[in-house]
């Protein structure tokens, strides 16, 4: 499965991520696995919304410490300077 790895236990504006798949053309929704720094995993869907921007819907999941995180939608932008994806906003 295609994977996006977040560098924290949850997503928030400014959080960074690495994408381990090729982004699909605008309008195509792709199922992915969202992995977090504590090892927790959630199902998700990604859609490209611009040349260096994606939208991601992350289903509800529970962190390794037992915190329940509800389903949320996020906008990520690619940062050319650091060669990494950053969460721009909750949508």
DRENRO-749575 format. One record per atom (N, C-alpha, C): x, z, y; residue in three letters. Coordinates in steps of 0.02 Angstrom, whole numbers. Layout:
DRENRO-749575
<pt><px>X</px><pz>Z</pz><py>Y</py><r>ALA</r></pt>
...
This chain:
DRENRO-749575
<pt><px>42</px><pz>0</pz><py>-60</py><r>UNK</r></pt>
<pt><px>0</px><pz>0</pz><py>0</py><r>UNK</r></pt>
<pt><px>44</px><pz>0</pz><py>62</py><r>UNK</r></pt>
<pt><px>19</px><pz>-27</pz><py>115</py><r>UNK</r></pt>
<pt><px>54</px><pz>-27</pz><py>179</py><r>UNK</r></pt>
<pt><px>53</px><pz>44</pz><py>208</py><r>UNK</r></pt>
<pt><px>110</px><pz>63</pz><py>238</py><r>UNK</r></pt>
<pt><px>117</px><pz>132</pz><py>261</py><r>UNK</r></pt>
<pt><px>140</px><pz>135</pz><py>334</py><r>UNK</r></pt>
<pt><px>111</px><pz>184</pz><py>370</py><r>UNK</r></pt>
<pt><px>135</px><pz>202</pz><py>436</py><r>UNK</r></pt>
<pt><px>155</px><pz>276</pz><py>433</py><r>UNK</r></pt>
<pt><px>216</px><pz>291</pz><py>453</py><r>UNK</r></pt>
<pt><px>243</px><pz>358</pz><py>447</py><r>UNK</r></pt>
<pt><px>248</px><pz>390</pz><py>516</py><r>UNK</r></pt>
<pt><px>209</px><pz>443</pz><py>528</py><r>UNK</r></pt>
<pt><px>211</px><pz>479</pz><py>591</py><r>UNK</r></pt>
<pt><px>263</px><pz>534</pz><py>588</py><r>UNK</r></pt>
<pt><px>296</px><pz>547</pz><py>644</py><r>UNK</r></pt>
<pt><px>350</px><pz>596</pz><py>647</py><r>UNK</r></pt>
<pt><px>326</px><pz>666</pz><py>663</py><r>UNK</r></pt>
<pt><px>264</px><pz>682</pz><py>646</py><r>UNK</r></pt>
<pt><px>236</px><pz>748</pz><py>655</py><r>UNK</r></pt>
<pt><px>181</px><pz>758</pz><py>603</py><r>UNK</r></pt>
<pt><px>151</px><pz>818</pz><py>603</py><r>UNK</r></pt>
<pt><px>98</px><pz>833</pz><py>555</py><r>UNK</r></pt>
<pt><px>30</px><pz>807</pz><py>577</py><r>UNK</r></pt>
<pt><px>26</px><pz>786</pz><py>639</py><r>UNK</r></pt>
<pt><px>-36</px><pz>758</pz><py>666</py><r>UNK</r></pt>
<pt><px>-18</px><pz>708</pz><py>721</py><r>UNK</r></pt>
<pt><px>-68</px><pz>670</pz><py>743</py><r>UNK</r></pt>
<pt><px>-56</px><pz>618</pz><py>794</py><r>UNK</r></pt>
<pt><px>-78</px><pz>644</pz><py>862</py><r>UNK</r></pt>
<pt><px>-40</px><pz>627</pz><py>913</py><r>UNK</r></pt>
<pt><px>-55</px><pz>646</pz><py>982</py><r>UNK</r></pt>
<pt><px>-19</px><pz>597</pz><py>1028</py><r>UNK</r></pt>
<pt><px>-41</px><pz>590</pz><py>1091</py><r>UNK</r></pt>
<pt><px>-6</px><pz>544</pz><py>1136</py><r>UNK</r></pt>
<pt><px>68</px><pz>562</pz><py>1143</py><r>UNK</r></pt>
<pt><px>110</px><pz>513</pz><py>1134</py><r>UNK</r></pt>
<pt><px>182</px><pz>524</pz><py>1136</py><r>UNK</r></pt>
<pt><px>214</px><pz>530</pz><py>1067</py><r>UNK</r></pt>
<pt><px>174</px><pz>543</pz><py>1017</py><r>UNK</r></pt>
<pt><px>199</px><pz>547</pz><py>948</py><r>UNK</r></pt>
<pt><px>227</px><pz>479</pz><py>928</py><r>UNK</r></pt>
<pt><px>280</px><pz>478</pz><py>888</py><r>UNK</r></pt>
<pt><px>310</px><pz>416</pz><py>867</py><r>UNK</r></pt>
<pt><px>296</px><pz>402</pz><py>794</py><r>UNK</r></pt>
<pt><px>303</px><pz>339</pz><py>776</py><r>UNK</r></pt>
<pt><px>289</px><pz>318</pz><py>707</py><r>UNK</r></pt>
<pt><px>331</px><pz>257</pz><py>689</py><r>UNK</r></pt>
<pt><px>341</px><pz>249</pz><py>625</py><r>UNK</r></pt>
<pt><px>373</px><pz>189</pz><py>598</py><r>UNK</r></pt>
<pt><px>322</px><pz>153</pz><py>554</py><r>UNK</r></pt>
<pt><px>318</px><pz>88</pz><py>563</py><r>UNK</r></pt>
<pt><px>271</px><pz>47</pz><py>525</py><r>UNK</r></pt>
<pt><px>310</px><pz>9</pz><py>472</py><r>UNK</r></pt>
<pt><px>289</px><pz>16</pz><py>409</py><r>UNK</r></pt>
<pt><px>322</px><pz>-15</pz><py>353</py><r>UNK</r></pt>
<pt><px>282</px><pz>-74</pz><py>325</py><r>UNK</r></pt>
<pt><px>258</px><pz>-117</pz><py>371</py><r>UNK</r></pt>
<pt><px>221</px><pz>-176</pz><py>351</py><r>UNK</r></pt>
<pt><px>220</px><pz>-224</pz><py>410</py><r>UNK</r></pt>
<pt><px>201</px><pz>-286</pz><py>396</py><r>UNK</r></pt>
<pt><px>196</px><pz>-336</pz><py>449</py><r>UNK</r></pt>
<pt><px>127</px><pz>-331</pz><py>480</py><r>UNK</r></pt>
<pt><px>125</px><pz>-329</pz><py>547</py><r>UNK</r></pt>
<pt><px>61</px><pz>-325</pz><py>583</py><r>UNK</r></pt>
<pt><px>22</px><pz>-389</pz><py>572</py><r>UNK</r></pt>
<pt><px>-42</px><pz>-383</pz><py>560</py><r>UNK</r></pt>
<pt><px>-86</px><pz>-441</pz><py>549</py><r>UNK</r></pt>
<pt><px>-111</px><pz>-468</pz><py>615</py><r>UNK</r></pt>
<pt><px>-135</px><pz>-531</pz><py>616</py><r>UNK</r></pt>
<pt><px>-159</px><pz>-561</pz><py>678</py><r>UNK</r></pt>
<pt><px>-217</px><pz>-522</pz><py>709</py><r>UNK</r></pt>
<pt><px>-227</px><pz>-532</pz><py>775</py><r>UNK</r></pt>
<pt><px>-281</px><pz>-499</pz><py>811</py><r>UNK</r></pt>
<pt><px>-347</px><pz>-506</pz><py>774</py><r>UNK</r></pt>
<pt><px>-386</px><pz>-453</pz><py>772</py><r>UNK</r></pt>
<pt><px>-452</px><pz>-454</pz><py>743</py><r>UNK</r></pt>
<pt><px>-455</px><pz>-440</pz><py>669</py><r>UNK</r></pt>
<pt><px>-398</px><pz>-440</pz><py>634</py><r>UNK</r></pt>
<pt><px>-397</px><pz>-427</pz><py>562</py><r>UNK</r></pt>
<pt><px>-384</px><pz>-353</pz><py>551</py><r>UNK</r></pt>
<pt><px>-427</px><pz>-320</pz><py>514</py><r>UNK</r></pt>
<pt><px>-419</px><pz>-249</pz><py>499</py><r>UNK</r></pt>
<pt><px>-384</px><pz>-243</pz><py>431</py><r>UNK</r></pt>
<pt><px>-332</px><pz>-201</pz><py>430</py><r>UNK</r></pt>
<pt><px>-292</px><pz>-193</pz><py>369</py><r>UNK</r></pt>
<pt><px>-293</px><pz>-120</pz><py>347</py><r>UNK</r></pt>
<pt><px>-309</px><pz>-107</pz><py>283</py><r>UNK</r></pt>
<pt><px>-305</px><pz>-38</pz><py>259</py><r>UNK</r></pt>
<pt><px>-232</px><pz>-17</pz><py>252</py><r>UNK</r></pt>
<pt><px>-217</px><pz>45</pz><py>272</py><r>UNK</r></pt>
<pt><px>-149</px><pz>71</pz><py>267</py><r>UNK</r></pt>
<pt><px>-152</px><pz>144</pz><py>246</py><r>UNK</r></pt>
<pt><px>-95</px><pz>171</pz><py>230</py><r>UNK</r></pt>
<pt><px>-87</px><pz>242</pz><py>217</py><r>UNK</r></pt>
<pt><px>-49</px><pz>272</pz><py>275</py><r>UNK</r></pt>
<pt><px>-75</px><pz>326</pz><py>304</py><r>UNK</r></pt>
<pt><px>-41</px><pz>362</pz><py>357</py><r>UNK</r></pt>
<pt><px>-7</px><pz>423</pz><py>326</py><r>UNK</r></pt>
<pt><px>59</px><pz>426</pz><py>334</py><r>UNK</r></pt>
<pt><px>97</px><pz>483</pz><py>307</py><r>UNK</r></pt>
<pt><px>122</px><pz>525</pz><py>366</py><r>UNK</r></pt>
<pt><px>125</px><pz>590</pz><py>355</py><r>UNK</r></pt>
<pt><px>145</px><pz>637</pz><py>408</py><r>UNK</r></pt>
<pt><px>206</px><pz>676</pz><py>387</py><r>UNK</r></pt>
<pt><px>239</px><pz>707</pz><py>435</py><r>UNK</r></pt>
<pt><px>305</px><pz>739</pz><py>424</py><r>UNK</r></pt>
<pt><px>303</px><pz>795</pz><py>372</py><r>UNK</r></pt>
<pt><px>245</px><pz>825</pz><py>361</py><r>UNK</r></pt>
<pt><px>240</px><pz>879</pz><py>312</py><r>UNK</r></pt>
<pt><px>223</px><pz>854</pz><py>242</py><r>UNK</r></pt>
<pt><px>216</px><pz>788</pz><py>235</py><r>UNK</r></pt>
<pt><px>200</px><pz>759</pz><py>170</py><r>UNK</r></pt>
<pt><px>126</px><pz>745</pz><py>160</py><r>UNK</r></pt>
<pt><px>84</px><pz>766</pz><py>207</py><r>UNK</r></pt>
<pt><px>13</px><pz>751</pz><py>200</py><r>UNK</r></pt>
<pt><px>1</px><pz>676</pz><py>211</py><r>UNK</r></pt>
<pt><px>-54</px><pz>653</pz><py>181</py><r>UNK</r></pt>
<pt><px>-70</px><pz>581</pz><py>182</py><r>UNK</r></pt>
<pt><px>-143</px><pz>572</pz><py>198</py><r>UNK</r></pt>
<pt><px>-158</px><pz>519</pz><py>236</py><r>UNK</r></pt>
<pt><px>-228</px><pz>502</pz><py>252</py><r>UNK</r></pt>
<pt><px>-237</px><pz>426</pz><py>244</py><r>UNK</r></pt>
<pt><px>-298</px><pz>406</pz><py>228</py><r>UNK</r></pt>
<pt><px>-313</px><pz>335</pz><py>228</py><r>UNK</r></pt>
<pt><px>-326</px><pz>314</pz><py>301</py><r>UNK</r></pt>
<pt><px>-311</px><pz>252</pz><py>316</py><r>UNK</r></pt>
<pt><px>-318</px><pz>228</pz><py>384</py><r>UNK</r></pt>
<pt><px>-330</px><pz>153</pz><py>384</py><r>UNK</r></pt>
<pt><px>-348</px><pz>127</pz><py>443</py><r>UNK</r></pt>
<pt><px>-355</px><pz>56</pz><py>454</py><r>UNK</r></pt>
<pt><px>-321</px><pz>38</pz><py>519</py><r>UNK</r></pt>
<pt><px>-285</px><pz>-18</pz><py>518</py><r>UNK</r></pt>
<pt><px>-248</px><pz>-41</pz><py>577</py><r>UNK</r></pt>
<pt><px>-274</px><pz>-110</pz><py>598</py><r>UNK</r></pt>
<pt><px>-278</px><pz>-119</pz><py>664</py><r>UNK</r></pt>
<pt><px>-297</px><pz>-184</pz><py>691</py><r>UNK</r></pt>
<pt><px>-251</px><pz>-199</pz><py>751</py><r>UNK</r></pt>
<pt><px>-222</px><pz>-258</pz><py>752</py><r>UNK</r></pt>
<pt><px>-180</px><pz>-278</pz><py>810</py><r>UNK</r></pt>
<pt><px>-226</px><pz>-293</pz><py>868</py><r>UNK</r></pt>
<pt><px>-209</px><pz>-266</pz><py>927</py><r>UNK</r></pt>
<pt><px>-250</px><pz>-280</pz><py>986</py><r>UNK</r></pt>
<pt><px>-210</px><pz>-317</pz><py>1040</py><r>UNK</r></pt>
<pt><px>-147</px><pz>-329</pz><py>1028</py><r>UNK</r></pt>
<pt><px>-104</px><pz>-364</pz><py>1074</py><r>UNK</r></pt>
<pt><px>-38</px><pz>-377</pz><py>1040</py><r>UNK</r></pt>
<pt><px>8</px><pz>-413</pz><py>1073</py><r>UNK</r></pt>
<pt><px>72</px><pz>-430</pz><py>1040</py><r>UNK</r></pt>
<pt><px>113</px><pz>-369</pz><py>1020</py><r>UNK</r></pt>
<pt><px>108</px><pz>-315</pz><py>1058</py><r>UNK</r></pt>
<pt><px>147</px><pz>-255</pz><py>1043</py><r>UNK</r></pt>
<pt><px>102</px><pz>-193</pz><py>1046</py><r>UNK</r></pt>
<pt><px>40</px><pz>-201</pz><py>1023</py><r>UNK</r></pt>
<pt><px>-8</px><pz>-146</pz><py>1024</py><r>UNK</r></pt>
<pt><px>-53</px><pz>-149</pz><py>963</py><r>UNK</r></pt>
<pt><px>-66</px><pz>-91</pz><py>933</py><r>UNK</r></pt>
<pt><px>-113</px><pz>-88</pz><py>877</py><r>UNK</r></pt>
<pt><px>-162</px><pz>-31</pz><py>889</py><r>UNK</r></pt>
<pt><px>-219</px><pz>-37</pz><py>857</py><r>UNK</r></pt>
<pt><px>-269</px><pz>16</pz><py>854</py><r>UNK</r></pt>
<pt><px>-269</px><pz>42</pz><py>784</py><r>UNK</r></pt>
<pt><px>-273</px><pz>108</pz><py>775</py><r>UNK</r></pt>
<pt><px>-275</px><pz>137</pz><py>708</py><r>UNK</r></pt>
<pt><px>-330</px><pz>189</pz><py>704</py><r>UNK</r></pt>
<pt><px>-369</px><pz>183</pz><py>651</py><r>UNK</r></pt>
<pt><px>-420</px><pz>234</pz><py>634</py><r>UNK</r></pt>
<pt><px>-392</px><pz>274</pz><py>576</py><r>UNK</r></pt>
<pt><px>-383</px><pz>338</pz><py>586</py><r>UNK</r></pt>
<pt><px>-358</px><pz>381</pz><py>533</py><r>UNK</r></pt>
<pt><px>-415</px><pz>425</pz><py>509</py><r>UNK</r></pt>
<pt><px>-429</px><pz>422</pz><py>444</py><r>UNK</r></pt>
<pt><px>-481</px><pz>463</pz><py>415</py><r>UNK</r></pt>
<pt><px>-462</px><pz>537</pz><py>416</py><r>UNK</r></pt>
<pt><px>-511</px><pz>581</pz><py>409</py><r>UNK</r></pt>
<pt><px>-498</px><pz>653</pz><py>407</py><r>UNK</r></pt>
<pt><px>-449</px><pz>669</pz><py>351</py><r>UNK</r></pt>
<pt><px>-406</px><pz>719</pz><py>364</py><r>UNK</r></pt>
<pt><px>-359</px><pz>741</pz><py>313</py><r>UNK</r></pt>
<pt><px>-342</px><pz>815</pz><py>325</py><r>UNK</r></pt>
<pt><px>-307</px><pz>845</pz><py>278</py><r>UNK</r></pt>
<pt><px>-286</px><pz>914</pz><py>284</py><r>UNK</r></pt>
<pt><px>-210</px><pz>917</pz><py>281</py><r>UNK</r></pt>
<pt><px>-180</px><pz>953</pz><py>330</py><r>UNK</r></pt>
<pt><px>-107</px><pz>960</pz><py>330</py><r>UNK</r></pt>
<pt><px>-86</px><pz>1004</pz><py>272</py><r>UNK</r></pt>
<pt><px>-21</px><pz>1006</pz><py>258</py><r>UNK</r></pt>
<pt><px>5</px><pz>1048</pz><py>204</py><r>UNK</r></pt>
<pt><px>-9</px><pz>1122</pz><py>216</py><r>UNK</r></pt>
<pt><px>-15</px><pz>1143</pz><py>279</py><r>UNK</r></pt>
<pt><px>-30</px><pz>1213</pz><py>295</py><r>UNK</r></pt>
<pt><px>-105</px><pz>1228</pz><py>293</py><r>UNK</r></pt>
<pt><px>-145</px><pz>1176</pz><py>279</py><r>UNK</r></pt>
<pt><px>-217</px><pz>1187</pz><py>272</py><r>UNK</r></pt>
<pt><px>-258</px><pz>1173</pz><py>334</py><r>UNK</r></pt>
<pt><px>-228</px><pz>1147</pz><py>386</py><r>UNK</r></pt>
<pt><px>-266</px><pz>1130</pz><py>447</py><r>UNK</r></pt>
<pt><px>-304</px><pz>1065</pz><py>435</py><r>UNK</r></pt>
<pt><px>-369</px><pz>1067</pz><py>448</py><r>UNK</r></pt>
<pt><px>-410</px><pz>1008</pz><py>439</py><r>UNK</r></pt>
<pt><px>-408</px><pz>967</pz><py>504</py><r>UNK</r></pt>
<pt><px>-390</px><pz>905</pz><py>497</py><r>UNK</r></pt>
<pt><px>-387</px><pz>859</pz><py>554</py><r>UNK</r></pt>
<pt><px>-445</px><pz>809</pz><py>546</py><r>UNK</r></pt>
<pt><px>-490</px><pz>805</pz><py>596</py><r>UNK</r></pt>
<pt><px>-546</px><pz>758</pz><py>590</py><r>UNK</r></pt>
<pt><px>-523</px><pz>686</pz><py>599</py><r>UNK</r></pt>
<pt><px>-566</px><pz>639</pz><py>578</py><r>UNK</r></pt>
<pt><px>-552</px><pz>568</pz><py>588</py><r>UNK</r></pt>
<pt><px>-546</px><pz>553</pz><py>662</py><r>UNK</r></pt>
<pt><px>-497</px><pz>511</pz><py>680</py><r>UNK</r></pt>
<pt><px>-487</px><pz>493</pz><py>750</py><r>UNK</r></pt>
<pt><px>-461</px><pz>422</pz><py>756</py><r>UNK</r></pt>
<pt><px>-468</px><pz>394</pz><py>816</py><r>UNK</r></pt>
<pt><px>-443</px><pz>327</pz><py>831</py><r>UNK</r></pt>
<pt><px>-389</px><pz>331</pz><py>884</py><r>UNK</r></pt>
<pt><px>-336</px><pz>291</pz><py>876</py><r>UNK</r></pt>
<pt><px>-279</px><pz>294</pz><py>921</py><r>UNK</r></pt>
<pt><px>-255</px><pz>224</pz><py>939</py><r>UNK</r></pt>
<pt><px>-222</px><pz>219</pz><py>997</py><r>UNK</r></pt>
<pt><px>-189</px><pz>158</pz><py>1019</py><r>UNK</r></pt>
<pt><px>-114</px><pz>170</pz><py>1016</py><r>UNK</r></pt>
<pt><px>-77</px><pz>127</pz><py>983</py><r>UNK</r></pt>
<pt><px>-4</px><pz>132</pz><py>979</py><r>UNK</r></pt>
<pt><px>27</px><pz>72</pz><py>1012</py><r>UNK</r></pt>
<pt><px>83</px><pz>82</pz><py>1046</py><r>UNK</r></pt>
<pt><px>120</px><pz>28</pz><py>1077</py><r>UNK</r></pt>
<pt><px>192</px><pz>28</pz><py>1052</py><r>UNK</r></pt>
<pt><px>218</px><pz>-32</pz><py>1044</py><r>UNK</r></pt>
<pt><px>287</px><pz>-39</pz><py>1023</py><r>UNK</r></pt>
<pt><px>334</px><pz>-29</pz><py>1082</py><r>UNK</r></pt>
<pt><px>385</px><pz>12</pz><py>1074</py><r>UNK</r></pt>
<pt><px>434</px><pz>25</pz><py>1126</py><r>UNK</r></pt>
<pt><px>498</px><pz>-13</pz><py>1108</py><r>UNK</r></pt>
<pt><px>511</px><pz>-67</pz><py>1144</py><r>UNK</r></pt>
<pt><px>569</px><pz>-109</pz><py>1130</py><r>UNK</r></pt>
<pt><px>635</px><pz>-72</pz><py>1139</py><r>UNK</r></pt>
<pt><px>639</px><pz>-27</pz><py>1187</py><r>UNK</r></pt>
<pt><px>702</px><pz>9</pz><py>1200</py><r>UNK</r></pt>
<pt><px>723</px><pz>52</pz><py>1142</py><r>UNK</r></pt>
<pt><px>675</px><pz>86</pz><py>1111</py><r>UNK</r></pt>
<pt><px>691</px><pz>132</pz><py>1055</py><r>UNK</r></pt>
<pt><px>677</px><pz>102</pz><py>987</py><r>UNK</r></pt>
<pt><px>646</px><pz>41</pz><py>986</py><r>UNK</r></pt>
<pt><px>628</px><pz>7</pz><py>924</py><r>UNK</r></pt>
<pt><px>584</px><pz>51</pz><py>880</py><r>UNK</r></pt>
<pt><px>532</px><pz>80</pz><py>912</py><r>UNK</r></pt>
<pt><px>486</px><pz>124</pz><py>876</py><r>UNK</r></pt>
<pt><px>417</px><pz>119</pz><py>907</py><r>UNK</r></pt>
<pt><px>366</px><pz>136</pz><py>869</py><r>UNK</r></pt>
<pt><px>297</px><pz>136</pz><py>893</py><r>UNK</r></pt>
<pt><px>282</px><pz>205</pz><py>922</py><r>UNK</r></pt>
<pt><px>246</px><pz>207</pz><py>978</py><r>UNK</r></pt>
<pt><px>226</px><pz>270</pz><py>1010</py><r>UNK</r></pt>
<pt><px>150</px><pz>270</pz><py>1019</py><r>UNK</r></pt>
<pt><px>121</px><pz>329</pz><py>1008</py><r>UNK</r></pt>
<pt><px>49</px><pz>337</pz><py>1019</py><r>UNK</r></pt>
<pt><px>38</px><pz>339</pz><py>1094</py><r>UNK</r></pt>
<pt><px>-3</px><pz>292</pz><py>1118</py><r>UNK</r></pt>
<pt><px>-16</px><pz>286</pz><py>1190</py><r>UNK</r></pt>
<pt><px>-77</px><pz>328</pz><py>1210</py><r>UNK</r></pt>
<pt><px>-130</px><pz>328</pz><py>1169</py><r>UNK</r></pt>
<pt><px>-190</px><pz>363</pz><py>1188</py><r>UNK</r></pt>
<pt><px>-239</px><pz>371</pz><py>1130</py><r>UNK</r></pt>
<pt><px>-281</px><pz>421</pz><py>1135</py><r>UNK</r></pt>
<pt><px>-337</px><pz>428</pz><py>1089</py><r>UNK</r></pt>
<pt><px>-393</px><pz>384</pz><py>1116</py><r>UNK</r></pt>
<pt><px>-427</px><pz>348</pz><py>1072</py><r>UNK</r></pt>
<pt><px>-481</px><pz>305</pz><py>1096</py><r>UNK</r></pt>
<pt><px>-546</px><pz>322</pz><py>1061</py><r>UNK</r></pt>
